[in-house]
Amino acid sequence: MAEYEDFTIDQGADVAIEIHLKEQDGSAKDLTAHTVTSKMKRNYNSGADGTVDFTCAIDTPATQGIAILSLTNEQTDALVTTGRYVYDVELSYVDTDNNVIIERVLEGKIKVNPSVTR
């Protein structure tokens, strides 16, 4: 089950969110051979229009369990509707049987504060 966390970002600013992923025993999750994806949109029922893709990276070494989600200032400036958005973060990897395994690790709401200087 995914953890829940709310964030606030500023319209027109660069954003980087560092996520520390842990195993159930508290040790860092090894993200070797994993892919991280994350999107935000106005609400869960929104179509593809208005969906914003985070740039996702796994920090090195991958054994630290740190993923970084980022948006450029151009992306946040393009969020013409300020207010609440929803997001989630998924990890994917291929298991030993060649099955793609997808796990939602984080979800929540993002509040976008409007910018005066645009």
Summary of the structure (lengths in Angstrom):
residues: 118
radius of gyration: 15.2
end to end distance: 39.0
largest distance: 52.6
contacts: 301
relative contact order: 0.33
helix: 7%
strand: 50%
